[in-house]
Amino acid sequence: MDGIEPVLAAAWTQPLVRLCHRLANTNDLNDMFQSVVQALVETTGFSRASVLTFDGAGVMRFRAWQGLSEHYRRKVDGHSPWRADERNARPQFIGDVRSVPALHELQPVFQSEGIQALAFLPLVGGGRLLGKFMLYSEHPVQWRGIDNGFALAAADLLTSFLLREEASEKLLHARRMESLGLMAGGIAHDFNNLLTTILGYVALIREETVRGTPARGYVEVLLHTTERAAELTKQLLGFARPDTRAHEVVDLAEFVAEVRPSFERMCGPERRLEVVAAAEPMLVLGSRVQLHQLLLNLVQNACDAMPAGGAVTIVLQAAADPDAVELTVSDTGIGMDEATRARVFDPLFTTKSNGRGTGLGLATCYAIVAGMGGEISVRSAPGHGASFVMRVPRARTPAPRPTSVAPDKPVARVLLVEDQDDVRSMLVRALRTMGFAVANAVNGRAAMSMLAEQSFDVVVSDVVMPEIGGIDLAHMVMERWPDVHVLLVTGFVDAPEGVPEGVPVLHKPFLPRELGHRIRMLTAK
């Protein structure tokens, strides 16, 4: 046989002892990668080895190496002649690099480096290709005669390092989000009460101004600005603690088809929207409102990244994991550098000019996907666009068919229970303007007295109040007056604990018409 036939050394003891000692004395992943590569060179008989992992643009880059020159690494770095095999995570064993057409353009660098044979072993974890481990020989090799047990064990070890790195990054981001969520929640209750009052009174003033007058125009601007403030507040409070209470089974393929026309209008004539979706149902467990927000944010970001025009592509397909669905939104825009990619999901981080970006859009996307039990990542490089890839678990139950909504009932008798005077006064006025018969109470004890004396269709109560709070009031109403509907209102971020089954919760801030709509939905049942 031509060349040499490297075999695993019989005496692995000393190299393995040194490897274990090095791994036990470092927490640096790059040091760990380098230690494994060095041990491979010492034990396999090959003089060169390397580990490559994906960078933020989805390109394989050298992570650790032994015996490879800087010239070789610079020439080969980022070159992937077996992209299909890398995607399918298939090993490649090349006995003579001169016999492989896909490697033709790399022949000069192979020749200058003295490489005649090589092996590619995939690093696979979580159903995904994380990187690859390479062995190189200065002579042609008959790979069938090679005992590659140690090399395969090393590939498993390197994969565990990569999964550990991913888990550490996710944990760090989750802790950062949790800390910001706690900080946001600390101001949520009072701030949401203030916004609810402002929104309500501005909406009332709007109804009392004449259409087409300057005053009406001023009020419209004020209402729009206040609604925007309320929406930003909801995003700020929601990105760290996504609400999963409204999750239902959704066919993502049907949903993407439904929203496509509105996104095509958003892209405008300068940009084209392309959708590639599998024909099979793609069932996921999520909120249709949140899914729309997710796609809206990603498509809007893609459009903003292409000021001179380009293409936005939405691809929906089965993930490598059969229990997951993969959704990708890509653009052909300006792309991102490594520093931007590292912070792209951080709340309040934006690269847009003042007044155009809040820094909450992608943080909200991260929270929505996390709330669905999935993960989101980005691949991008300057000048090469960006691809946001989401993988979420499949739902196994069928998606429900749309049902018709019963028409709104006319006047309902409403008891409003709210301890904040300004909020209570505004809501009473707003509900009466909408045609409801409204009485009000300052706390749960006063509400119980009124319920004993008068008949009501719906009780709308704040959650946190002195004496008898909203949750206790809801339990008592359902026990003593089972025909009376209850709607709870809260300014806190988290869903309150102990809410009776079937009792809806409306989070502040909200417009009076949202409250009116909820009341009509209850009375229509």
N, C-alpha and C positions, 0 to 999 in steps of 0.2 A: 504493500500500500504506500502511495506517495505521501510525503509529509510525515507529520507526527500524529499520534492519536492520544491527546491528553486524557489522563485518567485521574480520578480522585485519589488523593494521597492516602495511603493506609494509615498514616499517623496524623489524625485530625486533632489530637488532644491539645497540643500547645496552641495552635491557631484559634481553636474554639474557646480555650480558657482565656486567651487574650481578648477575644471578641466579647465574651461575657463580662470581663472586667471593665472593658471600655463602655459597654452599654449600661452597666450598673453605676457608672460614675459620670454620666452626662444626661442632661435633659434637653440638650440641643439636638433637634431632629436632623440638621445637616451633618452634625458629628456622627449621629447614628447611621445615616446613609453611608457616609464615608467609611465607617468601621466595617460595615457589612461588605462593601465593595473590596476593601483591603483583605478581609478574611477569605473572600472568594478567590482572589488572586493567589493567596497563600495555599489554598486547599485544593483547587481544581486543576492546577497545572497550566491554566491560561495566564498569559502575562498581562492581559488588559481586560477591564470590565467597566461598566458605567450604569448609572441609573438616570432615567429621564422622566420628568413629570410634566403635566400640562401647566402652562402659564395662564394668565387671565384671558388671553386671546384664543385659548384652546389649541395652542401649538406646543409640541414636545420640546422641552429644553433640558440641557444637562443639569442634573442636580448633584451628582457625585461621580467621580471617575478615578481610575488608576491606570497609569501607563499610557495615557492619551495626550498628545501634544496640544498646545494652544492653537496651533494652525489647524489641526484636524477638527477640534471642537468648534472653532469659528466657522469653518466651511460646512460642517454637517449640522450644526445647531439649527433646529427648526425644520430640517428636511425630513419628510415622512413619505418614503416611497411606497409604503404598504398601508395607506390610509384605510382601505376597506378591511384589511386584516386587523388593523389596530381597533377599528370600531367593533369588529366581531370578536376581538380578543383571542385571535388564533396565534399560536407560536410559529415562528419561522426559523428553520435551520438551514443555513446556506453553507454548503461544503466548499464552494469555490465562487467568490463574488463575481468572477469574470463570466460566469455562465448565466447570470440573471439580468435580463434586459432592463428591468426597473432600476437597476443600480448602475446603468451605463454612464450617466452623467457624473457619478461619484467615483468612477474608476481612477481619475488622476489623483484624488486625495487618498484613496485606498492605496494606490501604488506608492505615493510619497510616504505614507505612514507604515507601509509594510503589512497591510491587512489583506489576507487571502480568504478567510472564512469568518463567519459570525453567526450568532444566535440571538433571536429576540424572544424573550419570555414576558408575557403580559402580566401586569399587576392589576388584578381584578378584585373589586370589593363592592358590596352592595349592588351587584348586577351591573357595575359600570367599570370601564377601563380607567384606571387612575394614573397609570404610567407604564414604563417598560424597563426591563433589565436586560442589558446587552453583554455578551461575551465575545471576545475577538481573538483570532489566532493568526500567527504569522505564516502558517502553512495550511494547505488544504486539509479538510477534516472529513472523516467518515462518521457522521453524527450517530448513526445507528449503533456504533460500538462504544458510545460514551455513556458512562453512568452519570446521569444528571440529577441524582437524588438530592445532593447538597445544594445544587443551584435552584431546584424547585423549592426546597425548604427556605432558601434565602429569599426567593420571590415572595413566599407567604409572609416572611418576617417583614420585608419591605412594605408589603401591602398593609400589614397591621400598623406600621408607622404612619402611612398616609391616612388611614382611617382615623388614627389618633389625632393627627394634625387637623383633619376636617372637624372632628368632634370638638377639639379645643377651640377652634375658631367659632363654631356655632355656639358653644357654651358662652364664650366671651361676648358675642353679639347679643345673645339672649339676656345675659346679666345686664348689659348696657341698656337694653330696651326696658328691662324690668325696673331699673333705677330711674330711668326717665318717666316710666309710667307711674311710679310712686310719687315722683315730684309733681307730675301733672295732676294726679289724683288729689293731691293736697289742696289745690286751688279750685278743683272742678266744681264742687257744690255751690259755693258762693258766686263764682263767675257765671255758671250756667243759670242761676236764678236771675242775675242781672241781665244777661242776654235775653232770657225769656221775656222779661218785663219790657225791654227795649223793643224787641221784635213785635211783641203784641201791640204796644201802643203805636208804633210806626204803621203797622197794618191797619189799625183802627183809623188813624189820621188819613191814610190813603183812601179809605172808603168815604171819608167826609169831604174830600177835595174834588173839584170839578175836573173831569178829564180834559186835557189840552191846555190847562192853565199853567203858568210858571210854577205855582205852588205844588201842583201835582207832579211836575217834573222833578222838583227838589225832593219830594217825598219818595218818588220812585228810586232816585239815586241813593237816598238814605236807606231805603228798604233793601236794595240790592247789596249795598255795602255791609249792612248788618247781617243779612243772610250769609254773605261771604265769611264774615267773622265767625258766625255760628258753625259754618261748614268747616272752617279751619280748626275750630275748637274740637269738633267731633273727630277730625282726622288726628289732631294732636293727642287726644285722649285715647283714640282707638288703635293707633299703630302699635302700642306696646301691649295692649290687652284686647285682642280681637274678640268680637262677640260671636259666639257659635250657636246662639239660641235659635236663630232663624235658618239654620241649615236644613236643606232638603235635598232629595236626590235630583240631580240635574243632568240631562244629556248635553255634555259640553259641545258635541258636534252640532246639535240643533241650536244651541244657544249662540254659538259663533255665527251660524247662518242667519239668525235673527238680527244680531247687532251689526252685521256686515254693512248694510246700506248706510247706517248712521256714521260708521267709521270711514266709509268711502267719501261721504260729504266732508268729514273732518279733514281728510287728506287733501282735498281740493284737486284742481287740475294739474298742479305741478308734481304731485306725487301719486303713484299708483299703489293700490292695495291688492295684494295677492293672498289668497287663502287656499291652503292645501290641507284637506281633512280626510281622514280615513272614512270609508263608507260605513263601518260598523259603529254601533252606539258607543259613546264614551261617557259612561255614567260616573259622576263624582258626587260627593256629599259637600254641599256648600250653599251659600246664599246667592241668589240671582242678583241682588243689589250689589253685593261685594264683588262678584265675578265681573259685573259690568264696570265697576270702579277699577278693578284690576286691569282689564283690557283697555279701558279708557286712558288710564295713566300711562300704560306702556306704549299705546299707539300715539298718544299726544307727545310723549318724549321722543319717539322715533321721528315724528314729523318735525319737531323742533331741532333735531340733529341733522336735518337735511334742508337747510334754508334755500338751496339752489335746486331742490327737487331730488327725486330718487324713488326707491321702492320700499314699501313696508310689507313684510311677509309674515303671515300667521300660519304656523304648521302645527297640526294636531294629529298625534299618532300614539300608538301603543309604545310604552317605555320598554327598555330592556327587561325590567322587572315586570312579569306578567300581571302583577297586582297593582300596577300604577299606570297613569296616563301622562303623557309628555306634551306640554304646550310650549311652543317657542315663538317669540315675537322678535323679528330681526329687521334691521334697517341697513341702508347703504350709505350712512352718514359719516360724520367726522370722526367717530370712534372716541375711545378714551385711553388715556395713559394708565400706567400701573397705579399711580397715586390716586387717581379718580376711581378706578375700579375698586380699590381697597375700601373706599368710603361711600360707595354709591348707594348703599342701603341705610346709611346712618341718617337718623332724623335731623332735619334742619340743614343738611348739607346740600348745596346746589351749586351748579356751575353757570346757571343762567344769570342774566343781568338783573339789577334791582327792579322789583315790580313784576318780574315775569316768572319767578320760581319761589316756592315756599320751602322746598327741601323736605316736604312731607309725602310727595307722590310715591316714590320708590320705597320709602319706609312703610307706607301703607300697603303697598304690594307685598312686601316681605311679611307683614303681619297677617294679611289675608291668606297667603299661601301657608304660613305656619299654622294658622287657625284651622286649616283644612287637613293638617297632618302631613304637609308636603314640604318641599324645599325649593328655593329659587336661586339661580346663579347667573353670572354674566360672563360672556366671552367678548372681548373687544380689544382692538389695537388702534392707535392713531391712524386715521385715513382708511380704515378697513371696516367701518360700521360697528354695530353691536348686536349681540343676540342674547336675549333674556330667556333662560330655559327654566321651566317649572315642571316639577314632577309631583303629582298628587295621587293619593290612593284611589283605586277604583271603588265605586259603590256597587254592591251586589244585588240590591233590590231595584225593580223597575222604576223609571221616572214616572211620576203621576201625570195624568193628562190634564190639560187646562180645564177649569170649571168656571161657569158663569158666576158673577157676583150679584147677589140680590140687590134690587134697587134700594136707595136710601129711604128710610122711613122719615116722616115729617117730625113734628115737635116731640122731643123727649124731655122728661123731667130729670134734671141733673142736680145732684148735691155735690158741690165743690168743697173739698176740705184742704186748706192750705194755711200754714201759720205765718207765712211772709205776707204782710199787708199789701205791698205793691204788686206782688205776683197775683195774689188773690183778686184784688180789685180789677186788674187788667183782664184776667181770664173771665171774670164774671161779665164784664162789659162785652168782651169778644164773643162769648157763647150766646149771650142774649141777642147780639147783632145777627148771629147765625140762625136765630129762631128757636133756640132752646129755652125752656123754662128753668131758671137757675136759682137755687138757694145756696148759701155758703155757710161754712163753719170754720172756726179757727183751729180746731184740733179734733181728735177722735172722740173725746168725751162729749163735746158739743154735738158732733155728728150723730152719735148714738141717740141722744135726746131727740134730735130732729127726726130721725128715722122712726122713732117710736110714735111720733105724732103725725107725720106726713108720709105720703107715698112717693117713691122715686123709682125711676127706671135704671138709672146709672149713678154710682158713686165714684167720683174722681178724687183721689186722695194722694197727697204727698206722702213719701215714705217716712221721712224723719220729722217728727213733731213732738212737742212736750205732752206729757200725760199718756195718751194712747196714740201710738204711732200707726202709720198706714198699714203695715203688715198685720198687726194685731186687729186693727179695724176690719181689714178684709176678711179675716177668719171669722170674726163675730157676725159680720153682715151675711156671709155665706151660710152660716149656721142658723141664724134667726130669720133671714129674709132670702131664701134661696133663689127667688125669682129676680132679685136685684143684681144687675151686672156691676162688677168692680173693675176700675182701671187705676193702676198705680203710676205715679209720676215721681221721678227722682233726678237729682242733679249730680249724683255720684257716678263714677266711672264704672265700677263693677256692678253686676247684677245683684240686687239685694238678696240675702239669704232668707229662707223661710217663706217665700211667696207661695200662696196656695196654688195648687195645680189648676191650670186653665186661666189664671188671672194674668192679663197682659201688662207689660211695663213700658211706659213711654219715657224716654230719656230727654232731659233738657240739654240744650235749648231747643225749642220747637216753635213753629208758627201756630197761631190759633187755628188755622184751617186744618193742620195736622191733628190737633186735638179733636176738632169737630168731626173729622173723618173717622177717627178711632171710635168715637161715641156712636156714630151712625152704624159702623160695622157691628158694634156690640148689640145695638137695638134691632138690627136686621136679622140677627140669629133666631 
